[in-house]
């Protein structure tokens, strides 16, 4: 797993994509708890600040499906 490979020398971008994958997988399984939605919002904001446009679409789509995808601030 990617997390195991980078454990000794973590990379911020790698940690971001690991967290993004986990959050979107949980969301895809139907998990809608505040912690999952909050993590997706945090990751969306982080991707926006960091200019990681390729990571935004799936995060925004998940939030929009809940009616929480106000993308005007991006």
MMTF fields as JSON, N, C-alpha, C and O atoms, coordinates in Angstrom:
{
  "mmtfVersion": "1.0.0",
  "mmtfProducer": "UNKNOWN",
  "numBonds": 295,
  "numAtoms": 296,
  "numGroups": 74,
  "numChains": 1,
  "numModels": 1,
  "chainsPerModel": [1],
  "groupsPerChain": [74],
  "chainIdList": ["A"],
  "bondAtomList": [4, 2, 8, 6, 12, 10, 16, 14, 20, 18, 24, 22, 28, 26, 32, 30, 36, 34, 40, 38, 44, 42, 48, 46, 52, 50, 56, 54, 60, 58, 64, 62, 68, 66, 72, 70, 76, 74, 80, 78, 84, 82, 88, 86, 92, 90, 96, 94, 100, 98, 104, 102, 108, 106, 112, 110, 116, 114, 120, 118, 124, 122, 128, 126, 132, 130, 136, 134, 140, 138, 144, 142, 148, 146, 152, 150, 156, 154, 160, 158, 164, 162, 168, 166, 172, 170, 176, 174, 180, 178, 184, 182, 188, 186, 192, 190, 196, 194, 200, 198, 204, 202, 208, 206, 212, 210, 216, 214, 220, 218, 224, 222, 228, 226, 232, 230, 236, 234, 240, 238, 244, 242, 248, 246, 252, 250, 256, 254, 260, 258, 264, 262, 268, 266, 272, 270, 276, 274, 280, 278, 284, 282, 288, 286, 292, 290],
  "bondOrderList": [1, 1, 1, 1, 1, 1, 1, 1, 1, 1, 1, 1, 1, 1, 1, 1, 1, 1, 1, 1, 1, 1, 1, 1, 1, 1, 1, 1, 1, 1, 1, 1, 1, 1, 1, 1, 1, 1, 1, 1, 1, 1, 1, 1, 1, 1, 1, 1, 1, 1, 1, 1, 1, 1, 1, 1, 1, 1, 1, 1, 1, 1, 1, 1, 1, 1, 1, 1, 1, 1, 1, 1, 1],
  "groupList": [{"groupName": "UNK", "atomNameList": ["N", "CA", "C", "O"], "elementList": ["N", "C", "C", "O"], "formalChargeList": [0, 0, 0, 0], "bondAtomList": [1, 0, 2, 1, 3, 2], "bondOrderList": [1, 1, 2], "singleLetterCode": "X", "chemCompType": "L-PEPTIDE LINKING"}],
  "groupTypeList": [0, 0, 0, 0, 0, 0, 0, 0, 0, 0, 0, 0, 0, 0, 0, 0, 0, 0, 0, 0, 0, 0, 0, 0, 0, 0, 0, 0, 0, 0, 0, 0, 0, 0, 0, 0, 0, 0, 0, 0, 0, 0, 0, 0, 0, 0, 0, 0, 0, 0, 0, 0, 0, 0, 0, 0, 0, 0, 0, 0, 0, 0, 0, 0, 0, 0, 0, 0, 0, 0, 0, 0, 0, 0],
  "groupIdList": [1, 2, 3, 4, 5, 6, 7, 8, 9, 10, 11, 12, 13, 14, 15, 16, 17, 18, 19, 20, 21, 22, 23, 24, 25, 26, 27, 28, 29, 30, 31, 32, 33, 34, 35, 36, 37, 38, 39, 40, 41, 42, 43, 44, 45, 46, 47, 48, 49, 50, 51, 52, 53, 54, 55, 56, 57, 58, 59, 60, 61, 62, 63, 64, 65, 66, 67, 68, 69, 70, 71, 72, 73, 74],
  "secStructList": [7, 2, 2, 2, 2, 2, 1, 6, 6, 7, 7, 2, 2, 2, 2, 2, 2, 2, 2, 2, 2, 2, 2, 2, 2, 2, 2, 2, 6, 6, 7, 7, 7, 2, 2, 2, 2, 2, 2, 2, 2, 2, 2, 2, 2, 2, 2, 2, 2, 2, 6, 7, 2, 2, 2, 2, 2, 2, 2, 2, 2, 2, 2, 2, 2, 6, 6, 7, 7, 7, 4, 4, 4, 7],
  "xCoordList": [0.832, 0.0, 0.878, 1.996, 0.357, 1.084, 1.458, 2.567, 0.561, 0.825, 2.012, 2.851, 2.08, 3.193, 4.51, 5.546, 4.462, 5.658, 6.234, 7.454, 5.379, 5.846, 5.886, 6.127, 5.657, 5.582, 6.857, 6.765, 8.027, 9.282, 9.585, 10.228, 9.124, 9.339, 8.028, 7.861, 7.1, 5.792, 5.913, 6.761, 5.069, 4.997, 3.616, 2.607, 3.576, 2.294, 1.286, 0.121, 1.737, 0.829, 0.328, -0.846, 1.208, 0.808, -0.209, -1.212, 0.046, -0.901, -2.258, -3.298, -2.248, -3.503, -4.284, -5.475, -3.614, -4.327, -4.768, -5.783, -4.031, -4.47, -5.745, -6.714, -5.742, -6.921, -8.108, -9.24, -7.854, -8.921, -9.534, -10.757, -8.693, -9.198, -10.035, -11.09, -9.57, -10.32, -11.661, -12.685, -11.648, -12.89, -13.9, -15.082, -13.439, -14.36, -14.845, -15.981, -13.998, -14.427, -15.51, -16.501, -15.323, -16.334, -17.636, -18.712, -17.541, -18.724, -19.409, -20.635, -18.619, -19.167, -19.864, -20.763, -19.439, -20.103, -21.382, -22.077, -21.685, -22.915, -22.73, -23.711, -21.498, -21.246, -21.434, -20.777, -22.333, -22.638, -22.489, -23.055, -21.72, -21.503, -20.78, -20.117, -20.934, -20.317, -18.805, -18.223, -18.172, -16.717, -16.318, -15.329, -17.07, -16.758, -16.999, -16.153, -18.139, -18.464, -17.477, -17.032, -17.138, -16.168, -14.804, -14.128, -14.395, -13.106, -13.134, -12.154, -14.232, -14.351, -14.299, -13.65, -14.971, -14.917, -13.497, -13.032, -12.811, -11.439, -10.518, -9.687, -10.67, -9.843, -10.147, -9.238, -11.419, -11.789, -11.125, -10.581, -11.169, -10.551, -9.038, -8.433, -8.433, -6.983, -6.581, -5.598, -7.323, -7.029, -7.154, -6.352, -8.159, -8.351, -7.189, -6.663, -6.791, -5.673, -4.362, -3.554, -4.162, -2.909, -2.905, -1.877, -4.042, -4.125, -4.097, -3.587, -4.642, -4.686, -6.045, -6.915, -6.198, -7.475, -7.962, -9.166, -7.046, -7.456, -8.108, -8.803, -7.901, -8.464, -9.821, -10.523, -10.189, -11.4, -12.701, -13.661, -12.755, -14.03, -14.783, -15.97, -14.122, -14.808, -15.241, -16.307, -14.421, -14.773, -15.991, -16.919, -15.976, -17.111, -18.375, -19.466, -18.233, -19.394, -20.038, -21.263, -19.217, -19.741, -20.497, -21.596, -19.915, -20.572, -21.828, -22.83, -21.784, -22.963, -24.117, -25.277, -23.815, -24.87, -25.592, -26.712, -24.929, -25.534, -26.113, -26.71, -25.933, -26.377, -25.405, -25.794, -24.127, -23.135, -21.937, -20.828, -22.153, -21.023, -20.895, -20.644, -21.06, -20.921, -19.513, -18.561, -19.406, -18.095, -17.756, -16.721, -18.596, -18.338, -17.104, -16.522, -16.688, -15.509, -14.223, -13.136, -14.34, -13.14, -12.6, -11.594],
  "yCoordList": [-1.178, 0.0, 1.242, 1.234, 2.292, 3.549, 4.08, 4.577, 3.981, 4.465, 3.717, 4.329, 2.432, 1.645, 2.057, 2.132, 2.32, 2.686, 4.02, 4.185, 4.968, 6.316, 6.532, 7.652, 5.499, 5.639, 6.255, 7.129, 5.823, 6.324, 7.758, 8.51, 8.129, 9.478, 9.988, 9.993, 10.417, 10.865, 12.084, 12.954, 12.116, 13.232, 13.858, 13.154, 15.168, 15.849, 15.499, 15.223, 15.513, 15.206, 13.766, 13.497, 12.859, 11.459, 11.3, 10.605, 11.941, 11.881, 12.442, 11.907, 13.529, 14.119, 13.104, 12.894, 12.476, 11.553, 10.28, 9.69, 9.849, 8.711, 9.09, 8.332, 10.263, 10.72, 10.93, 10.592, 11.484, 11.711, 10.381, 10.249, 9.403, 8.092, 7.444, 6.873, 7.531, 6.933, 7.634, 6.981, 8.96, 9.712, 9.437, 9.23, 9.434, 9.178, 7.729, 7.46, 6.8, 5.4, 5.252, 4.553, 5.906, 5.864, 6.469, 5.92, 7.589, 8.247, 7.329, 7.221, 6.679, 5.754, 4.551, 3.966, 4.186, 3.086, 3.556, 2.763, 4.833, 5.353, 5.997, 6.37, 6.136, 6.772, 8.274, 8.914, 8.833, 10.265, 10.936, 12.001, 10.3, 10.868, 12.209, 12.485, 13.03, 14.356, 14.275, 15.141, 13.263, 13.135, 12.915, 13.486, 12.102, 11.821, 13.061, 13.434, 13.7, 14.901, 16.018, 16.743, 16.156, 17.17, 16.943, 17.896, 15.693, 15.364, 15.696, 16.215, 15.409, 15.741, 17.253, 17.737, 17.999, 19.461, 19.97, 20.866, 19.407, 19.819, 19.538, 20.371, 18.366, 17.993, 18.859, 19.23, 19.179, 20.071, 21.433, 21.993, 21.963, 23.259, 23.2, 24.121, 22.116, 21.957, 21.859, 22.473, 21.104, 20.978, 22.32, 22.656, 23.076, 24.394, 25.328, 26.007, 25.361, 26.218, 25.816, 26.668, 24.515, 24.01, 24.001, 23.724, 24.301, 24.305, 22.916, 22.734, 21.94, 20.563, 20.356, 19.659, 20.973, 20.946, 19.553, 19.297, 18.651, 17.293, 16.56, 15.567, 17.019, 16.355, 16.928, 16.346, 18.061, 18.749, 18.113, 18.051, 17.647, 17.231, 16.203, 16.384, 15.141, 14.085, 14.591, 14.221, 15.431, 15.981, 16.898, 16.818, 17.762, 18.664, 17.896, 18.24, 16.869, 16.058, 15.42, 15.393, 14.913, 14.308, 15.35, 15.083, 16.529, 17.574, 18.091, 18.355, 18.238, 18.699, 17.717, 18.127, 16.437, 15.438, 15.587, 15.107, 16.257, 16.513, 17.915, 18.284, 18.693, 20.083, 20.963, 22.027, 20.532, 21.287, 21.647, 21.816, 21.762, 21.993, 23.411, 23.642, 24.371, 25.765, 25.995, 26.173, 25.988, 26.106, 27.563, 27.831, 28.5, 29.901, 30.424, 31.417, 29.771, 30.244, 29.66, 29.97, 28.822, 28.178, 29.006, 28.639],
  "zCoordList": [0.0, 0.0, 0.0, 0.514, -0.577, -0.663, 0.711, 0.904, 1.647, 3.005, 3.63, 4.291, 3.429, 3.956, 3.3, 3.962, 2.015, 1.266, 1.726, 1.759, 2.08, 2.458, 3.966, 4.416, 4.746, 6.196, 6.79, 7.652, 6.351, 6.91, 6.473, 7.205, 5.291, 4.776, 4.18, 2.961, 5.035, 4.545, 3.627, 3.826, 2.649, 1.717, 1.839, 1.862, 1.916, 2.111, 1.008, 1.293, -0.239, -1.344, -1.258, -1.511, -0.906, -0.777, 0.34, 0.177, 1.472, 2.591, 2.175, 2.561, 1.382, 0.905, 0.066, 0.294, -0.903, -1.789, -1.074, -1.443, -0.067, 0.749, 1.507, 1.514, 2.142, 2.891, 1.955, 2.301, 0.776, -0.208, -0.63, -0.687, -0.924, -1.327, -0.244, -0.522, 0.98, 2.099, 2.308, 2.507, 2.263, 2.487, 1.381, 1.655, 0.133, -0.974, -0.978, -1.368, -0.549, -0.447, 0.613, 0.401, 1.748, 2.812, 2.312, 2.55, 1.626, 1.082, 0.068, 0.047, -0.76, -1.757, -1.144, -1.748, 0.067, 0.787, 1.479, 2.114, 1.354, 1.951, 3.305, 3.948, 3.752, 5.051, 4.908, 4.087, 5.709, 5.638, 7.004, 7.246, 7.896, 9.22, 9.084, 8.084, 10.122, 10.112, 9.914, 9.259, 10.462, 10.327, 8.87, 8.41, 8.144, 6.736, 5.895, 5.082, 6.08, 5.313, 5.648, 4.758, 6.912, 7.316, 6.7, 6.312, 6.607, 5.986, 4.5, 3.965, 3.836, 2.417, 2.226, 1.299, 3.091, 3.007, 3.247, 2.543, 4.232, 4.537, 3.357, 2.994, 2.768, 1.633, 0.413, -0.329, 0.207, -0.892, -0.711, -1.663, 0.504, 0.785, 0.61, 0.06, 1.079, 0.945, -0.526, -0.942, -1.3, -2.736, -3.434, -4.306, -3.049, -3.638, -3.309, -4.191, -2.036, -1.614, -2.282, -2.653, -2.428, -2.983, -4.514, -5.132, -5.116, -6.569, -7.185, -8.29, -6.476, -6.978, -7.65, -7.13, -8.8, -9.499, -9.84, -9.826, -10.145, -10.515, -9.353, -9.569, -8.141, -6.962, -6.563, -5.736, -7.145, -6.705, -7.177, -6.41, -8.403, -9.006, -8.165, -7.893, -7.755, -6.998, -5.625, -5.133, -5.009, -3.696, -3.813, -3.008, -4.816, -5.029, -5.39, -4.935, -6.198, -6.576, -5.345, -5.223, -4.445, -3.217, -2.4, -1.913, -2.249, -1.456, -2.14, -1.476, -3.456, -4.18, -4.033, -3.999, -3.946, -3.804, -2.457, -2.283, -1.515, -0.195, -0.102, 0.91, -1.161, -1.129, -0.348, 0.135, -0.211, 0.541, -0.321, 0.187, -1.588, -2.476, -2.954, -4.137, -2.066, -2.448, -2.986, -2.227, -4.291, -4.922, -5.232, -5.842, -4.83, -5.131, -4.431, -4.867, -3.345, -2.62, -3.174, -2.687, -4.185, -4.746, -5.883, -6.491]
}
